[in-house]
Amino acid sequence: FNHLVVGRRGASCLKFQKRMAASIFNCSPSKVWLDPTKAEEISKARSREALKVLINDNVVKLNINRRKPKPLPRTEVLNRRHLIAQRRIHKGNRKQKSKYHKERTFNKYPLSNHPSLRHLVEKEEIVEKE
């Protein structure tokens, strides 16, 4: 690794220059390369014009050796994964579970005690009293 220390007091802190160069290149600061041998020269650059001079002298560069993006899987593979997921979603287990839980809640709360249906039962009781 041939890089500059960008950090705490005592070290040559070039965060500002790196960030400004990134704005000139229109990229992220991680993609900007600063020449480690010219750290003092870079630290003196406090304006965009001064940094542009350093860019022309190849002291500050856009990092060419960046990682390439991984290739996406083929469409057949994606389609197969999608179909498997769809089958998994529509299998009977979940439907059976939901049916089971519906029955459990009805046994737990009969119609009169069920929170969402209580108001209906109360209306029926009022009509019966009259």
Chimera marker file (.cmm) of the C-alpha trace (Angstrom):
<marker_set name="trace">
<marker id="1" x="0.000" y="0.000" z="0.000" r="1" g="1" b="0" radius="0.5"/>
<marker id="2" x="1.363" y="3.339" z="-0.994" r="1" g="1" b="0" radius="0.5"/>
<marker id="3" x="-0.922" y="5.877" z="0.662" r="1" g="1" b="0" radius="0.5"/>
<marker id="4" x="-0.888" y="8.950" z="2.867" r="1" g="1" b="0" radius="0.5"/>
<marker id="5" x="-2.022" y="9.032" z="6.448" r="1" g="1" b="0" radius="0.5"/>
<marker id="6" x="-5.249" y="11.008" z="6.548" r="1" g="1" b="0" radius="0.5"/>
<marker id="7" x="-6.062" y="11.560" z="10.165" r="1" g="1" b="0" radius="0.5"/>
<marker id="8" x="-5.320" y="12.953" z="13.619" r="1" g="1" b="0" radius="0.5"/>
<marker id="9" x="-3.046" y="15.727" z="14.850" r="1" g="1" b="0" radius="0.5"/>
<marker id="10" x="0.606" y="15.403" z="13.995" r="1" g="1" b="0" radius="0.5"/>
<marker id="11" x="-0.020" y="13.523" z="10.738" r="1" g="1" b="0" radius="0.5"/>
<marker id="12" x="-0.399" y="15.363" z="7.461" r="1" g="1" b="0" radius="0.5"/>
<marker id="13" x="-4.166" y="15.839" z="7.379" r="1" g="1" b="0" radius="0.5"/>
<marker id="14" x="-5.284" y="16.144" z="3.784" r="1" g="1" b="0" radius="0.5"/>
<marker id="15" x="-9.006" y="15.497" z="4.212" r="1" g="1" b="0" radius="0.5"/>
<marker id="16" x="-9.903" y="18.953" z="2.953" r="1" g="1" b="0" radius="0.5"/>
<marker id="17" x="-7.748" y="18.639" z="-0.176" r="1" g="1" b="0" radius="0.5"/>
<marker id="18" x="-9.063" y="15.149" z="-0.842" r="1" g="1" b="0" radius="0.5"/>
<marker id="19" x="-12.670" y="16.274" z="-0.488" r="1" g="1" b="0" radius="0.5"/>
<marker id="20" x="-12.121" y="19.275" z="-2.741" r="1" g="1" b="0" radius="0.5"/>
<marker id="21" x="-10.393" y="17.156" z="-5.386" r="1" g="1" b="0" radius="0.5"/>
<marker id="22" x="-13.338" y="14.746" z="-5.215" r="1" g="1" b="0" radius="0.5"/>
<marker id="23" x="-15.720" y="17.618" z="-5.924" r="1" g="1" b="0" radius="0.5"/>
<marker id="24" x="-13.546" y="18.654" z="-8.902" r="1" g="1" b="0" radius="0.5"/>
<marker id="25" x="-13.505" y="15.089" z="-10.260" r="1" g="1" b="0" radius="0.5"/>
<marker id="26" x="-17.189" y="14.654" z="-9.315" r="1" g="1" b="0" radius="0.5"/>
<marker id="27" x="-16.582" y="11.385" z="-7.467" r="1" g="1" b="0" radius="0.5"/>
<marker id="28" x="-16.192" y="10.132" z="-3.892" r="1" g="1" b="0" radius="0.5"/>
<marker id="29" x="-13.049" y="10.959" z="-1.858" r="1" g="1" b="0" radius="0.5"/>
<marker id="30" x="-12.082" y="7.281" z="-1.738" r="1" g="1" b="0" radius="0.5"/>
<marker id="31" x="-11.430" y="7.388" z="-5.499" r="1" g="1" b="0" radius="0.5"/>
<marker id="32" x="-8.973" y="10.314" z="-5.286" r="1" g="1" b="0" radius="0.5"/>
<marker id="33" x="-5.237" y="9.463" z="-5.222" r="1" g="1" b="0" radius="0.5"/>
<marker id="34" x="-2.762" y="11.881" z="-3.592" r="1" g="1" b="0" radius="0.5"/>
<marker id="35" x="0.972" y="11.519" z="-4.288" r="1" g="1" b="0" radius="0.5"/>
<marker id="36" x="2.582" y="10.460" z="-0.985" r="1" g="1" b="0" radius="0.5"/>
<marker id="37" x="5.931" y="12.055" z="-1.855" r="1" g="1" b="0" radius="0.5"/>
<marker id="38" x="4.383" y="15.531" z="-2.344" r="1" g="1" b="0" radius="0.5"/>
<marker id="39" x="2.357" y="15.710" z="0.886" r="1" g="1" b="0" radius="0.5"/>
<marker id="40" x="3.666" y="19.146" z="1.903" r="1" g="1" b="0" radius="0.5"/>
<marker id="41" x="2.932" y="20.600" z="-1.521" r="1" g="1" b="0" radius="0.5"/>
<marker id="42" x="-0.624" y="19.215" z="-1.432" r="1" g="1" b="0" radius="0.5"/>
<marker id="43" x="-1.229" y="20.520" z="2.103" r="1" g="1" b="0" radius="0.5"/>
<marker id="44" x="-0.433" y="24.080" z="0.934" r="1" g="1" b="0" radius="0.5"/>
<marker id="45" x="-3.170" y="23.955" z="-1.707" r="1" g="1" b="0" radius="0.5"/>
<marker id="46" x="-6.158" y="25.695" z="-0.117" r="1" g="1" b="0" radius="0.5"/>
<marker id="47" x="-8.208" y="26.647" z="-3.198" r="1" g="1" b="0" radius="0.5"/>
<marker id="48" x="-9.710" y="24.904" z="-6.214" r="1" g="1" b="0" radius="0.5"/>
<marker id="49" x="-7.332" y="26.739" z="-8.553" r="1" g="1" b="0" radius="0.5"/>
<marker id="50" x="-4.280" y="25.540" z="-6.612" r="1" g="1" b="0" radius="0.5"/>
<marker id="51" x="-5.624" y="21.979" z="-6.654" r="1" g="1" b="0" radius="0.5"/>
<marker id="52" x="-6.281" y="22.158" z="-10.406" r="1" g="1" b="0" radius="0.5"/>
<marker id="53" x="-2.608" y="23.068" z="-10.902" r="1" g="1" b="0" radius="0.5"/>
<marker id="54" x="-1.634" y="19.958" z="-8.895" r="1" g="1" b="0" radius="0.5"/>
<marker id="55" x="-4.051" y="17.859" z="-10.984" r="1" g="1" b="0" radius="0.5"/>
<marker id="56" x="-2.341" y="19.087" z="-14.161" r="1" g="1" b="0" radius="0.5"/>
<marker id="57" x="1.045" y="18.151" z="-12.642" r="1" g="1" b="0" radius="0.5"/>
<marker id="58" x="-0.309" y="14.622" z="-11.848" r="1" g="1" b="0" radius="0.5"/>
<marker id="59" x="0.225" y="15.063" z="-8.120" r="1" g="1" b="0" radius="0.5"/>
<marker id="60" x="-3.499" y="14.501" z="-7.508" r="1" g="1" b="0" radius="0.5"/>
<marker id="61" x="-5.247" y="11.927" z="-9.693" r="1" g="1" b="0" radius="0.5"/>
<marker id="62" x="-8.513" y="10.121" z="-10.079" r="1" g="1" b="0" radius="0.5"/>
<marker id="63" x="-7.787" y="6.555" z="-8.990" r="1" g="1" b="0" radius="0.5"/>
<marker id="64" x="-7.771" y="4.416" z="-12.138" r="1" g="1" b="0" radius="0.5"/>
<marker id="65" x="-7.334" y="1.054" z="-10.400" r="1" g="1" b="0" radius="0.5"/>
<marker id="66" x="-10.745" y="0.928" z="-8.777" r="1" g="1" b="0" radius="0.5"/>
<marker id="67" x="-12.644" y="-2.274" z="-8.253" r="1" g="1" b="0" radius="0.5"/>
<marker id="68" x="-14.816" y="-3.352" z="-11.137" r="1" g="1" b="0" radius="0.5"/>
<marker id="69" x="-18.466" y="-4.063" z="-10.348" r="1" g="1" b="0" radius="0.5"/>
<marker id="70" x="-19.364" y="-7.713" z="-10.064" r="1" g="1" b="0" radius="0.5"/>
<marker id="71" x="-21.261" y="-9.087" z="-13.067" r="1" g="1" b="0" radius="0.5"/>
<marker id="72" x="-24.964" y="-9.649" z="-12.497" r="1" g="1" b="0" radius="0.5"/>
<marker id="73" x="-26.298" y="-13.193" z="-12.707" r="1" g="1" b="0" radius="0.5"/>
<marker id="74" x="-27.882" y="-14.225" z="-15.990" r="1" g="1" b="0" radius="0.5"/>
<marker id="75" x="-31.607" y="-13.672" z="-16.487" r="1" g="1" b="0" radius="0.5"/>
<marker id="76" x="-32.283" y="-17.436" z="-16.506" r="1" g="1" b="0" radius="0.5"/>
<marker id="77" x="-30.749" y="-17.732" z="-13.033" r="1" g="1" b="0" radius="0.5"/>
<marker id="78" x="-32.749" y="-14.755" z="-11.766" r="1" g="1" b="0" radius="0.5"/>
<marker id="79" x="-35.971" y="-16.142" z="-13.218" r="1" g="1" b="0" radius="0.5"/>
<marker id="80" x="-35.327" y="-19.531" z="-11.618" r="1" g="1" b="0" radius="0.5"/>
<marker id="81" x="-34.717" y="-17.894" z="-8.215" r="1" g="1" b="0" radius="0.5"/>
<marker id="82" x="-37.896" y="-15.862" z="-8.602" r="1" g="1" b="0" radius="0.5"/>
<marker id="83" x="-39.970" y="-18.958" z="-9.442" r="1" g="1" b="0" radius="0.5"/>
<marker id="84" x="-38.573" y="-20.832" z="-6.430" r="1" g="1" b="0" radius="0.5"/>
<marker id="85" x="-39.457" y="-17.915" z="-4.164" r="1" g="1" b="0" radius="0.5"/>
<marker id="86" x="-42.984" y="-17.729" z="-5.605" r="1" g="1" b="0" radius="0.5"/>
<marker id="87" x="-43.510" y="-21.463" z="-5.015" r="1" g="1" b="0" radius="0.5"/>
<marker id="88" x="-42.299" y="-21.085" z="-1.461" r="1" g="1" b="0" radius="0.5"/>
<marker id="89" x="-44.736" y="-18.218" z="-0.820" r="1" g="1" b="0" radius="0.5"/>
<marker id="90" x="-47.770" y="-20.031" z="-2.250" r="1" g="1" b="0" radius="0.5"/>
<marker id="91" x="-47.175" y="-23.366" z="-0.538" r="1" g="1" b="0" radius="0.5"/>
<marker id="92" x="-49.958" y="-24.721" z="1.633" r="1" g="1" b="0" radius="0.5"/>
<marker id="93" x="-48.150" y="-24.567" z="4.975" r="1" g="1" b="0" radius="0.5"/>
<marker id="94" x="-48.694" y="-20.885" z="5.535" r="1" g="1" b="0" radius="0.5"/>
<marker id="95" x="-52.302" y="-21.023" z="4.446" r="1" g="1" b="0" radius="0.5"/>
<marker id="96" x="-52.938" y="-23.906" z="6.823" r="1" g="1" b="0" radius="0.5"/>
<marker id="97" x="-51.266" y="-21.959" z="9.603" r="1" g="1" b="0" radius="0.5"/>
<marker id="98" x="-53.437" y="-18.908" z="8.982" r="1" g="1" b="0" radius="0.5"/>
<marker id="99" x="-56.552" y="-21.095" z="9.004" r="1" g="1" b="0" radius="0.5"/>
<marker id="100" x="-55.398" y="-22.708" z="12.261" r="1" g="1" b="0" radius="0.5"/>
<marker id="101" x="-54.814" y="-19.341" z="13.904" r="1" g="1" b="0" radius="0.5"/>
<marker id="102" x="-58.203" y="-18.050" z="12.781" r="1" g="1" b="0" radius="0.5"/>
<marker id="103" x="-59.878" y="-21.000" z="14.482" r="1" g="1" b="0" radius="0.5"/>
<marker id="104" x="-57.766" y="-20.524" z="17.618" r="1" g="1" b="0" radius="0.5"/>
<marker id="105" x="-58.757" y="-16.870" z="17.935" r="1" g="1" b="0" radius="0.5"/>
<marker id="106" x="-62.443" y="-17.713" z="17.529" r="1" g="1" b="0" radius="0.5"/>
<marker id="107" x="-62.178" y="-20.376" z="20.240" r="1" g="1" b="0" radius="0.5"/>
<marker id="108" x="-60.268" y="-17.965" z="22.441" r="1" g="1" b="0" radius="0.5"/>
<marker id="109" x="-62.813" y="-15.168" z="21.934" r="1" g="1" b="0" radius="0.5"/>
<marker id="110" x="-66.329" y="-16.321" z="21.146" r="1" g="1" b="0" radius="0.5"/>
<marker id="111" x="-68.326" y="-13.885" z="19.025" r="1" g="1" b="0" radius="0.5"/>
<marker id="112" x="-69.494" y="-11.814" z="22.001" r="1" g="1" b="0" radius="0.5"/>
<marker id="113" x="-66.004" y="-11.385" z="23.424" r="1" g="1" b="0" radius="0.5"/>
<marker id="114" x="-64.113" y="-10.812" z="20.172" r="1" g="1" b="0" radius="0.5"/>
<marker id="115" x="-62.746" y="-7.244" z="20.273" r="1" g="1" b="0" radius="0.5"/>
<marker id="116" x="-63.486" y="-6.424" z="16.641" r="1" g="1" b="0" radius="0.5"/>
<marker id="117" x="-67.022" y="-7.888" z="16.714" r="1" g="1" b="0" radius="0.5"/>
<marker id="118" x="-68.158" y="-6.728" z="20.152" r="1" g="1" b="0" radius="0.5"/>
<marker id="119" x="-69.996" y="-3.681" z="18.832" r="1" g="1" b="0" radius="0.5"/>
<marker id="120" x="-72.127" y="-5.869" z="16.532" r="1" g="1" b="0" radius="0.5"/>
<marker id="121" x="-73.200" y="-8.096" z="19.414" r="1" g="1" b="0" radius="0.5"/>
<marker id="122" x="-74.094" y="-5.037" z="21.521" r="1" g="1" b="0" radius="0.5"/>
<marker id="123" x="-76.316" y="-3.714" z="18.717" r="1" g="1" b="0" radius="0.5"/>
<marker id="124" x="-78.113" y="-7.083" z="18.509" r="1" g="1" b="0" radius="0.5"/>
<marker id="125" x="-78.675" y="-7.116" z="22.298" r="1" g="1" b="0" radius="0.5"/>
<marker id="126" x="-80.222" y="-3.624" z="22.162" r="1" g="1" b="0" radius="0.5"/>
<marker id="127" x="-82.594" y="-4.684" z="19.367" r="1" g="1" b="0" radius="0.5"/>
<marker id="128" x="-83.609" y="-7.852" z="21.288" r="1" g="1" b="0" radius="0.5"/>
<marker id="129" x="-84.405" y="-5.838" z="24.472" r="1" g="1" b="0" radius="0.5"/>
<marker id="130" x="-86.770" y="-3.543" z="22.580" r="1" g="1" b="0" radius="0.5"/>
<link id1="1" id2="2" r="1" g="1" b="0" radius="0.2"/>
<link id1="2" id2="3" r="1" g="1" b="0" radius="0.2"/>
<link id1="3" id2="4" r="1" g="1" b="0" radius="0.2"/>
<link id1="4" id2="5" r="1" g="1" b="0" radius="0.2"/>
<link id1="5" id2="6" r="1" g="1" b="0" radius="0.2"/>
<link id1="6" id2="7" r="1" g="1" b="0" radius="0.2"/>
<link id1="7" id2="8" r="1" g="1" b="0" radius="0.2"/>
<link id1="8" id2="9" r="1" g="1" b="0" radius="0.2"/>
<link id1="9" id2="10" r="1" g="1" b="0" radius="0.2"/>
<link id1="10" id2="11" r="1" g="1" b="0" radius="0.2"/>
<link id1="11" id2="12" r="1" g="1" b="0" radius="0.2"/>
<link id1="12" id2="13" r="1" g="1" b="0" radius="0.2"/>
<link id1="13" id2="14" r="1" g="1" b="0" radius="0.2"/>
<link id1="14" id2="15" r="1" g="1" b="0" radius="0.2"/>
<link id1="15" id2="16" r="1" g="1" b="0" radius="0.2"/>
<link id1="16" id2="17" r="1" g="1" b="0" radius="0.2"/>
<link id1="17" id2="18" r="1" g="1" b="0" radius="0.2"/>
<link id1="18" id2="19" r="1" g="1" b="0" radius="0.2"/>
<link id1="19" id2="20" r="1" g="1" b="0" radius="0.2"/>
<link id1="20" id2="21" r="1" g="1" b="0" radius="0.2"/>
<link id1="21" id2="22" r="1" g="1" b="0" radius="0.2"/>
<link id1="22" id2="23" r="1" g="1" b="0" radius="0.2"/>
<link id1="23" id2="24" r="1" g="1" b="0" radius="0.2"/>
<link id1="24" id2="25" r="1" g="1" b="0" radius="0.2"/>
<link id1="25" id2="26" r="1" g="1" b="0" radius="0.2"/>
<link id1="26" id2="27" r="1" g="1" b="0" radius="0.2"/>
<link id1="27" id2="28" r="1" g="1" b="0" radius="0.2"/>
<link id1="28" id2="29" r="1" g="1" b="0" radius="0.2"/>
<link id1="29" id2="30" r="1" g="1" b="0" radius="0.2"/>
<link id1="30" id2="31" r="1" g="1" b="0" radius="0.2"/>
<link id1="31" id2="32" r="1" g="1" b="0" radius="0.2"/>
<link id1="32" id2="33" r="1" g="1" b="0" radius="0.2"/>
<link id1="33" id2="34" r="1" g="1" b="0" radius="0.2"/>
<link id1="34" id2="35" r="1" g="1" b="0" radius="0.2"/>
<link id1="35" id2="36" r="1" g="1" b="0" radius="0.2"/>
<link id1="36" id2="37" r="1" g="1" b="0" radius="0.2"/>
<link id1="37" id2="38" r="1" g="1" b="0" radius="0.2"/>
<link id1="38" id2="39" r="1" g="1" b="0" radius="0.2"/>
<link id1="39" id2="40" r="1" g="1" b="0" radius="0.2"/>
<link id1="40" id2="41" r="1" g="1" b="0" radius="0.2"/>
<link id1="41" id2="42" r="1" g="1" b="0" radius="0.2"/>
<link id1="42" id2="43" r="1" g="1" b="0" radius="0.2"/>
<link id1="43" id2="44" r="1" g="1" b="0" radius="0.2"/>
<link id1="44" id2="45" r="1" g="1" b="0" radius="0.2"/>
<link id1="45" id2="46" r="1" g="1" b="0" radius="0.2"/>
<link id1="46" id2="47" r="1" g="1" b="0" radius="0.2"/>
<link id1="47" id2="48" r="1" g="1" b="0" radius="0.2"/>
<link id1="48" id2="49" r="1" g="1" b="0" radius="0.2"/>
<link id1="49" id2="50" r="1" g="1" b="0" radius="0.2"/>
<link id1="50" id2="51" r="1" g="1" b="0" radius="0.2"/>
<link id1="51" id2="52" r="1" g="1" b="0" radius="0.2"/>
<link id1="52" id2="53" r="1" g="1" b="0" radius="0.2"/>
<link id1="53" id2="54" r="1" g="1" b="0" radius="0.2"/>
<link id1="54" id2="55" r="1" g="1" b="0" radius="0.2"/>
<link id1="55" id2="56" r="1" g="1" b="0" radius="0.2"/>
<link id1="56" id2="57" r="1" g="1" b="0" radius="0.2"/>
<link id1="57" id2="58" r="1" g="1" b="0" radius="0.2"/>
<link id1="58" id2="59" r="1" g="1" b="0" radius="0.2"/>
<link id1="59" id2="60" r="1" g="1" b="0" radius="0.2"/>
<link id1="60" id2="61" r="1" g="1" b="0" radius="0.2"/>
<link id1="61" id2="62" r="1" g="1" b="0" radius="0.2"/>
<link id1="62" id2="63" r="1" g="1" b="0" radius="0.2"/>
<link id1="63" id2="64" r="1" g="1" b="0" radius="0.2"/>
<link id1="64" id2="65" r="1" g="1" b="0" radius="0.2"/>
<link id1="65" id2="66" r="1" g="1" b="0" radius="0.2"/>
<link id1="66" id2="67" r="1" g="1" b="0" radius="0.2"/>
<link id1="67" id2="68" r="1" g="1" b="0" radius="0.2"/>
<link id1="68" id2="69" r="1" g="1" b="0" radius="0.2"/>
<link id1="69" id2="70" r="1" g="1" b="0" radius="0.2"/>
<link id1="70" id2="71" r="1" g="1" b="0" radius="0.2"/>
<link id1="71" id2="72" r="1" g="1" b="0" radius="0.2"/>
<link id1="72" id2="73" r="1" g="1" b="0" radius="0.2"/>
<link id1="73" id2="74" r="1" g="1" b="0" radius="0.2"/>
<link id1="74" id2="75" r="1" g="1" b="0" radius="0.2"/>
<link id1="75" id2="76" r="1" g="1" b="0" radius="0.2"/>
<link id1="76" id2="77" r="1" g="1" b="0" radius="0.2"/>
<link id1="77" id2="78" r="1" g="1" b="0" radius="0.2"/>
<link id1="78" id2="79" r="1" g="1" b="0" radius="0.2"/>
<link id1="79" id2="80" r="1" g="1" b="0" radius="0.2"/>
<link id1="80" id2="81" r="1" g="1" b="0" radius="0.2"/>
<link id1="81" id2="82" r="1" g="1" b="0" radius="0.2"/>
<link id1="82" id2="83" r="1" g="1" b="0" radius="0.2"/>
<link id1="83" id2="84" r="1" g="1" b="0" radius="0.2"/>
<link id1="84" id2="85" r="1" g="1" b="0" radius="0.2"/>
<link id1="85" id2="86" r="1" g="1" b="0" radius="0.2"/>
<link id1="86" id2="87" r="1" g="1" b="0" radius="0.2"/>
<link id1="87" id2="88" r="1" g="1" b="0" radius="0.2"/>
<link id1="88" id2="89" r="1" g="1" b="0" radius="0.2"/>
<link id1="89" id2="90" r="1" g="1" b="0" radius="0.2"/>
<link id1="90" id2="91" r="1" g="1" b="0" radius="0.2"/>
<link id1="91" id2="92" r="1" g="1" b="0" radius="0.2"/>
<link id1="92" id2="93" r="1" g="1" b="0" radius="0.2"/>
<link id1="93" id2="94" r="1" g="1" b="0" radius="0.2"/>
<link id1="94" id2="95" r="1" g="1" b="0" radius="0.2"/>
<link id1="95" id2="96" r="1" g="1" b="0" radius="0.2"/>
<link id1="96" id2="97" r="1" g="1" b="0" radius="0.2"/>
<link id1="97" id2="98" r="1" g="1" b="0" radius="0.2"/>
<link id1="98" id2="99" r="1" g="1" b="0" radius="0.2"/>
<link id1="99" id2="100" r="1" g="1" b="0" radius="0.2"/>
<link id1="100" id2="101" r="1" g="1" b="0" radius="0.2"/>
<link id1="101" id2="102" r="1" g="1" b="0" radius="0.2"/>
<link id1="102" id2="103" r="1" g="1" b="0" radius="0.2"/>
<link id1="103" id2="104" r="1" g="1" b="0" radius="0.2"/>
<link id1="104" id2="105" r="1" g="1" b="0" radius="0.2"/>
<link id1="105" id2="106" r="1" g="1" b="0" radius="0.2"/>
<link id1="106" id2="107" r="1" g="1" b="0" radius="0.2"/>
<link id1="107" id2="108" r="1" g="1" b="0" radius="0.2"/>
<link id1="108" id2="109" r="1" g="1" b="0" radius="0.2"/>
<link id1="109" id2="110" r="1" g="1" b="0" radius="0.2"/>
<link id1="110" id2="111" r="1" g="1" b="0" radius="0.2"/>
<link id1="111" id2="112" r="1" g="1" b="0" radius="0.2"/>
<link id1="112" id2="113" r="1" g="1" b="0" radius="0.2"/>
<link id1="113" id2="114" r="1" g="1" b="0" radius="0.2"/>
<link id1="114" id2="115" r="1" g="1" b="0" radius="0.2"/>
<link id1="115" id2="116" r="1" g="1" b="0" radius="0.2"/>
<link id1="116" id2="117" r="1" g="1" b="0" radius="0.2"/>
<link id1="117" id2="118" r="1" g="1" b="0" radius="0.2"/>
<link id1="118" id2="119" r="1" g="1" b="0" radius="0.2"/>
<link id1="119" id2="120" r="1" g="1" b="0" radius="0.2"/>
<link id1="120" id2="121" r="1" g="1" b="0" radius="0.2"/>
<link id1="121" id2="122" r="1" g="1" b="0" radius="0.2"/>
<link id1="122" id2="123" r="1" g="1" b="0" radius="0.2"/>
<link id1="123" id2="124" r="1" g="1" b="0" radius="0.2"/>
<link id1="124" id2="125" r="1" g="1" b="0" radius="0.2"/>
<link id1="125" id2="126" r="1" g="1" b="0" radius="0.2"/>
<link id1="126" id2="127" r="1" g="1" b="0" radius="0.2"/>
<link id1="127" id2="128" r="1" g="1" b="0" radius="0.2"/>
<link id1="128" id2="129" r="1" g="1" b="0" radius="0.2"/>
<link id1="129" id2="130" r="1" g="1" b="0" radius="0.2"/>
</marker_set>
